[in-house]
């Protein structure tokens, strides 16, 4: 988009572009999202920025009316496979806060100077500024939704000192932390009473455009692993819960299928729930609040909340075969994975065997949360177990056997030979998967689609139309959801 087109989006308050770019007003010193309800500024006073961090680096503060930091992230960073896209995904996962710029650069295989240069050139801010903007957003969420003391929030959000925390909040929001807490939106999910802290952190997970939550929750229900996940409630009003293993501790997360005050009840023959834009209600129970940013981002990847349904539906809707499916389910998502390593193991062994692995090798929660009792076992624990089982059963000489493949996969994950994190190179990871003894190409393709979040994966050996690029993962999701075969002349979707 050129700047004139962006200004037209601002003038029309077009929410489709929220998070795709931000605009700042020189006369007021604030930056906003395109759909800001304020009176549109004059064109000569407007400047455009690709990220909130870039606007902050230019000296602008966040608008108090539209809260531009709360919009979905740009879909571009989840789609792109280059170093900038990988870096943005790692920064959102909290890598800079935990490992610094040097750790980010090592994960990407570049020098810190190269990473700084490429990010600044493309998104208008370096890794430190991008992480700072994210910390500020995390701090605002904690200030306005929990009763945690301000000092605890400072360190939970990733700040090195209370002074740095105070200075950043003032620069970004033009308010002190106490003022920001007092300005929590009325009717929002703020937790005021100290005794309510055990209720967890309530969140609204924003998404762009329509969101087919029914199809997503159907899939999550079919895949749910006992002890780690559960889906309960009537269709259309279900709650999905699961445990997470995070850098500093563990978590239990819960997401509602319908947003609060959402669509009216639908007729029995129309059970699909499509949110026209907005958010999903969620609640996080963290053993360590420093994991908030990472937990939120992993949940967003699982639910594919940063996708751009307008771009996906516009492309796929132009195909005669897919057009009626897109019209029936606008905003259908291609779900990812909350824990890529966990998903790779589950894709390999299947649901029933995965449940056995959880009961035998999973880490038990300190306090069970309903039916949730365990965190999925780490790759290292499974690698040791699979190797021992293969030896005990006499299958150790068959690396392509079921125990051998699991041992190879989990060993590669534990040793870092295979990386499936947010910043992994998708082609390198796919090649590493195929190099494992006994790895089926179709399983590798599923792992690439879900664990690596690749939006353009076709099943091996299938002649999938190039017209569906770069959204073949979404096209196949439409076909599967509708119960249609990949090829119209076949009877079964392989």
C-alpha positions in Angstrom: 0.0 0.0 0.0 1.2 3.5 -0.8 0.7 6.3 1.7 -2.3 7.7 0.0 -4.1 4.4 0.1 -3.2 4.1 3.8 -4.7 7.5 4.4 -7.9 6.5 2.8 -8.0 3.5 5.1 -7.6 5.9 8.0 -10.3 8.2 6.8 -12.7 5.3 6.5 -11.6 3.8 9.8 -11.0 0.5 8.1 -10.4 -2.1 10.8 -9.1 -4.6 8.2 -5.7 -2.8 8.4 -5.4 -2.7 12.2 -2.0 -4.0 13.1 -0.9 -4.0 9.4 0.3 -0.4 9.9 0.0 2.5 12.3 -0.4 6.2 11.8 0.9 9.1 13.9 -0.3 12.7 14.1 2.5 15.2 14.3 0.3 17.9 15.9 -0.9 15.7 18.8 2.2 13.5 19.2 0.1 10.3 19.3 -0.1 7.2 17.2 -3.2 5.2 16.4 -4.6 2.2 14.6 -6.4 2.8 11.3 -9.8 2.3 12.9 -9.3 4.9 15.6 -12.8 6.5 16.3 -11.2 10.0 16.6 -11.8 12.6 13.9 -9.4 11.7 11.1 -6.4 14.1 11.0 -5.4 16.2 8.0 -3.2 14.3 5.5 -0.3 16.7 5.9 -0.1 15.9 9.6 0.0 12.1 9.3 3.0 9.8 9.3 2.8 6.1 8.8 4.8 3.3 10.5 4.9 -0.5 10.0 5.0 -1.2 13.8 4.0 0.3 17.1 7.7 0.2 18.1 8.7 2.3 15.1 6.1 5.0 16.1 7.4 4.9 19.6 11.0 5.3 18.4 9.9 8.4 16.5 8.6 9.9 19.7 4.9 9.2 19.5 2.8 7.9 22.4 -0.1 5.4 22.2 -3.6 6.7 21.7 -5.8 6.3 24.8 -9.0 5.9 22.8 -8.0 3.1 20.3 -5.2 1.5 22.3 -3.2 0.6 19.2 -1.0 -1.9 21.1 -3.9 -4.2 21.6 -4.7 -5.0 18.0 -3.7 -8.3 16.3 -0.2 -8.5 15.0 0.6 -8.1 11.4 -0.1 -11.4 9.5 3.0 -10.7 7.4 5.4 -11.8 10.2 3.7 -15.2 10.5 3.7 -15.8 6.8 7.2 -14.7 5.9 9.9 -17.3 6.1 12.9 -14.9 5.8 15.1 -13.7 8.6 12.9 -10.6 9.4 9.7 -12.8 9.7 11.6 -15.3 11.8 13.0 -12.5 14.0 9.6 -11.0 14.6 8.1 -14.3 15.6 11.0 -14.9 18.1 10.7 -11.4 19.6 7.0 -11.9 20.1 7.8 -15.2 21.9 10.0 -13.2 24.3 13.4 -14.4 23.2 15.0 -10.9 23.5 13.8 -10.6 27.0 15.2 -14.0 28.0 18.4 -14.2 25.9 19.1 -10.7 24.7 19.9 -9.6 21.2 22.8 -11.9 21.1 20.6 -14.9 21.7 18.2 -13.8 19.0 21.0 -13.5 16.5 22.4 -16.9 17.4 19.0 -18.5 16.8 18.7 -16.8 13.4 22.3 -17.6 12.4 23.2 -14.0 11.8 25.3 -11.4 13.6 23.6 -9.0 16.0 24.6 -6.1 13.7 22.9 -7.8 10.7 19.7 -8.5 12.6 19.6 -4.9 13.8 20.2 -3.6 10.3 17.5 -5.8 8.6 14.8 -5.1 11.2 15.4 -1.4 11.2 15.2 -1.2 7.4 12.0 -3.2 7.2 10.0 -2.5 10.4 11.5 0.8 11.5 12.8 -0.5 14.8 15.5 -2.8 16.1 15.1 -5.8 18.3 15.5 -3.9 21.5 12.8 -1.3 20.6 10.5 -4.1 19.4 10.9 -6.0 22.7 10.4 -2.7 24.6 7.1 -2.1 22.9 6.0 -5.6 23.7 7.0 -5.3 27.4 5.0 -2.1 27.6 1.9 -3.8 26.3 2.4 -6.8 28.7 2.8 -4.3 31.6 -0.4 -2.5 30.6 -2.3 -5.8 30.5 -1.0 -6.8 34.0 -1.7 -3.3 35.4 -5.3 -3.3 34.2 -6.3 -6.9 34.7 -4.5 -8.0 37.9 -3.9 -6.8 41.4 -0.2 -7.6 41.3 2.0 -4.9 43.0 3.6 -2.5 40.5 7.1 -3.7 41.4 6.2 -7.3 40.6 4.6 -6.3 37.3 7.8 -4.5 36.3 9.9 -7.6 36.5 7.1 -9.9 35.2 6.8 -7.8 32.1 10.5 -8.2 31.4 12.0 -4.9 32.6 15.4 -4.9 34.2 14.5 -2.3 36.8 11.5 -0.4 38.2 13.0 2.8 36.9 13.2 1.5 33.4 9.6 0.3 33.8 8.3 3.7 34.9 10.2 5.6 32.2 8.9 3.3 29.5 5.3 3.4 30.6 5.4 7.2 30.7 7.0 7.4 27.3 4.5 5.0 25.7 1.3 5.9 27.4 2.0 9.4 28.8 0.8 8.2 32.2 2.3 6.7 35.3 1.7 3.0 36.1 -0.8 4.0 38.8 -2.6 6.3 36.4 -2.7 3.5 33.8 -4.2 1.1 36.3 -6.8 3.6 37.4 -7.8 4.1 33.7 -8.7 0.5 33.1 -11.7 0.4 30.8 -15.1 0.1 32.5 -16.7 -3.2 32.0 -13.3 -4.7 31.2 -11.8 -7.8 32.8 -9.9 -5.9 35.5 -9.2 -7.7 38.7 -9.3 -5.3 41.6 -9.4 -7.4 44.7 -6.2 -9.0 45.9 -8.0 -12.2 46.8 -9.1 -12.5 43.1 -5.5 -13.1 42.0 -6.0 -16.9 42.1 -8.6 -16.5 39.4 -5.9 -16.0 36.9 -5.3 -13.3 34.3 -8.3 -12.5 32.1 -7.5 -11.5 28.5 -9.2 -10.6 25.3 -7.3 -12.2 22.4 -8.0 -9.9 19.5 -8.4 -11.2 15.9 -8.8 -9.5 12.6 -12.0 -9.9 10.6 -14.4 -12.9 10.8 -13.3 -15.9 12.9 -14.8 -19.4 12.5 -14.5 -20.5 16.1 -16.8 -23.5 15.6 -14.4 -25.2 13.1 -11.4 -24.5 15.3 -13.0 -25.8 18.5 -14.2 -28.9 16.6 -10.6 -29.6 15.6 -9.3 -29.0 19.2 -12.0 -31.3 20.6 -11.1 -34.1 18.2 -7.4 -33.8 19.0 -7.6 -33.3 22.7 -5.2 -35.4 24.8 -6.6 -36.5 28.2 -4.7 -35.0 31.1 -3.3 -32.1 29.0 -6.4 -30.7 27.2 -10.1 -30.7 27.5 -13.0 -29.2 25.6 -16.3 -28.9 27.5 -19.7 -27.2 27.0 -22.4 -27.2 24.2 -21.2 -26.6 20.6 -21.1 -22.9 20.1 -20.3 -22.1 23.7 -17.4 -24.4 24.5 -14.4 -23.8 26.6 -11.0 -25.1 25.6 -8.4 -25.7 28.3 -4.9 -27.0 28.3 -1.6 -27.0 30.1 1.6 -25.4 28.8 5.3 -25.8 29.5 6.9 -22.4 29.5 10.4 -21.0 30.0 9.9 -20.1 33.6 7.2 -22.5 34.7 3.9 -24.0 33.7 0.4 -22.6 32.9 -3.2 -23.6 32.4 -5.0 -21.6 29.8 -8.7 -21.4 29.0 -10.3 -19.9 25.8 -14.0 -19.4 25.2 -15.5 -20.3 21.9 -17.8 -17.2 21.9 -16.8 -13.8 22.9 -18.7 -12.2 25.8 -21.8 -10.4 24.4 -21.2 -12.1 21.1 -23.6 -13.2 18.4 -27.2 -14.2 19.3 -28.2 -17.8 19.4 -28.3 -19.4 16.0 -30.9 -21.7 14.6 -30.1 -25.4 14.9 -29.4 -25.8 11.2 -26.8 -23.0 11.5 -24.4 -23.9 14.2 -21.3 -22.3 12.8 -20.0 -19.4 14.9 -18.3 -16.6 13.0 -17.2 -13.6 14.9 -17.2 -10.5 12.7 -14.1 -9.1 14.3 -13.1 -8.5 17.9 -11.7 -11.0 20.4 -11.9 -14.3 22.2 -12.1 -14.4 25.9 -9.3 -16.2 27.6 -7.9 -16.7 31.1 -4.3 -17.7 32.1 -3.1 -19.3 35.3 0.6 -18.9 35.4 3.1 -20.3 38.0 5.4 -17.4 37.0 4.0 -14.1 35.6 7.1 -13.6 33.5 5.7 -16.2 31.1 2.6 -14.1 30.2 4.0 -12.8 26.9 5.1 -16.2 25.7 1.9 -17.9 26.8 -0.2 -15.4 24.9 1.8 -15.7 21.7 1.7 -19.5 21.8 -2.0 -19.4 22.3 -2.4 -16.9 19.4 -0.4 -19.3 17.1 -2.5 -22.2 18.1 -5.7 -20.4 17.3 -4.2 -18.6 14.2 -5.4 -15.2 15.6 -3.0 -13.0 13.6 -4.1 -14.3 10.2 -5.4 -11.9 7.6 -8.8 -13.5 6.5 -9.4 -10.7 4.0 -6.2 -11.7 2.0 -6.9 -15.4 2.4 -10.6 -15.3 1.5 -10.0 -12.9 -1.4 -7.5 -15.3 -3.0 -9.3 -18.6 -2.4 -12.7 -17.1 -3.0 -11.7 -16.4 -6.6 -11.3 -20.1 -7.3 -14.7 -21.6 -8.6 -14.3 -24.7 -6.5 -13.5 -23.0 -3.3 -15.7 -20.0 -3.6 -18.8 -21.6 -2.1 -16.8 -23.0 0.8 -15.2 -19.6 1.5 -18.7 -18.0 1.4 -20.0 -20.5 3.8 -17.1 -20.1 6.3 -15.5 -16.7 5.9 -12.5 -16.3 8.1 -11.7 -20.0 8.5 -8.4 -20.5 10.2 -5.5 -22.9 9.8 -4.7 -23.7 13.5 -1.1 -24.0 14.6 0.4 -25.5 17.7 0.7 -24.2 21.3 3.9 -26.3 21.7 5.6 -27.2 18.4 7.7 -30.0 19.9 4.7 -31.6 21.5 2.7 -31.4 18.3 5.5 -33.2 16.4 5.4 -36.1 18.8 1.6 -36.2 18.7 1.5 -36.2 14.9 4.0 -39.1 14.8 2.5 -41.4 17.4 -1.3 -40.5 17.3 -3.7 -39.5 20.0 -4.0 -42.8 21.9 -0.3 -43.4 22.2 0.3 -39.7 23.1 -2.1 -40.1 26.1 -0.1 -43.1 27.3 3.1 -41.0 27.0 1.5 -38.3 29.1 0.5 -40.6 31.9 3.8 -42.3 32.0 6.3 -39.6 31.3 4.5 -36.3 31.7 5.2 -33.8 34.4 2.3 -33.8 37.0 0.9 -30.4 37.9 1.4 -29.3 41.5 -2.4 -28.9 41.8 -4.7 -30.6 39.2 -7.0 -28.2 37.4 -10.2 -30.2 36.8 -9.3 -33.1 34.4 -5.9 -31.4 33.6 -3.3 -33.2 35.5 0.0 -33.1 33.5 2.2 -31.1 31.2 3.2 -33.0 28.0 6.6 -34.7 28.5 9.8 -32.9 27.3 11.6 -34.3 24.2 14.6 -35.3 26.3 12.5 -37.5 28.6 10.8 -39.1 25.7 14.1 -39.7 23.9 15.5 -41.6 26.9 12.3 -43.5 27.3 12.0 -44.4 23.5 15.6 -45.5 23.4 15.2 -47.7 26.4 12.0 -49.2 25.1 13.5 -49.9 21.8 16.4 -51.7 23.4 14.1 -53.7 25.8 11.9 -54.9 23.0 14.7 -55.8 20.7 13.8 -53.2 18.1 16.9 -51.0 18.7 18.4 -52.4 15.5 15.5 -51.1 13.4 15.8 -47.2 13.4 12.8 -47.0 11.1 10.5 -48.9 13.5 7.9 -47.1 15.7 10.2 -46.8 18.7 13.2 -45.9 16.5 11.4 -43.1 14.8 10.1 -41.6 18.1 13.6 -41.9 19.6 15.2 -40.2 16.5 12.6 -37.4 16.6 12.8 -36.6 20.3 16.6 -36.9 20.3 16.8 -34.4 17.4 14.6 -32.0 19.2 16.4 -32.4 22.5 19.8 -32.0 20.9 18.8 -29.0 18.8 19.5 -30.8 15.5 15.8 -30.2 14.7 14.3 -26.8 15.6 10.6 -26.2 15.5 10.4 -22.9 17.5 8.9 -19.7 16.3 12.1 -18.6 14.5 13.0 -21.9 12.9 13.8 -22.0 9.2 10.9 -23.9 7.7 12.8 -25.5 4.8 15.7 -26.6 7.1 13.3 -28.0 9.7 11.3 -29.9 7.0 14.6 -31.4 5.6 15.6 -32.4 9.1 12.3 -34.1 9.6 12.5 -36.1 6.4 16.0 -37.2 7.3 14.8 -39.0 10.4 14.5 -42.8 9.9 11.0 -43.9 9.3 9.5 -40.4 9.0 6.6 -40.4 6.7 6.5 -37.4 4.2 2.8 -36.8 5.0 3.5 -36.6 8.7 6.4 -34.2 8.0 3.9 -32.0 6.0 1.4 -32.0 8.8 4.2 -30.9 11.3 5.3 -28.2 8.9 1.7 -26.9 8.6 0.8 -26.9 12.3 4.1 -26.8 14.3 5.9 -24.4 12.0 2.7 -22.4 11.0 3.4 -22.6 7.3 0.3 -21.2 5.4 1.3 -22.8 2.1 1.7 -26.6 2.5 0.3 -29.2 0.2 0.2 -33.0 0.9 3.1 -34.8 -0.7 2.3 -36.3 -4.1 -1.0 -34.3 -4.4 -1.5 -32.1 -7.4 -2.8 -29.1 -5.6 -3.6 -26.0 -7.9 -1.0 -23.3 -7.9 -3.9 -20.8 -7.9 -4.3 -21.6 -4.2 -0.8 -20.3 -3.4 0.3 -18.8 -1.0 -2.7 -20.2 1.1 -2.8 -23.9 0.3 -2.9 -24.8 4.0 -6.1 -22.7 4.3 -7.5 -24.2 1.1 -7.1 -27.7 2.4 -8.6 -26.7 5.7 -11.7 -25.6 3.8 -11.9 -28.9 2.0 -11.5 -30.9 5.2 -13.9 -28.9 7.2 -16.5 -29.3 4.4 -15.8 -33.0 4.1 -14.6 -32.6 0.5 -11.8 -34.5 -1.3 -8.7 -32.7 -2.5 -9.5 -33.8 -6.0 -13.2 -33.6 -7.1 -12.9 -36.9 -9.0 -11.9 -38.8 -5.9 -14.1 -40.2 -3.2 -11.8 -39.8 -0.3 -9.7 -37.0 1.0 -6.3 -38.7 1.7 
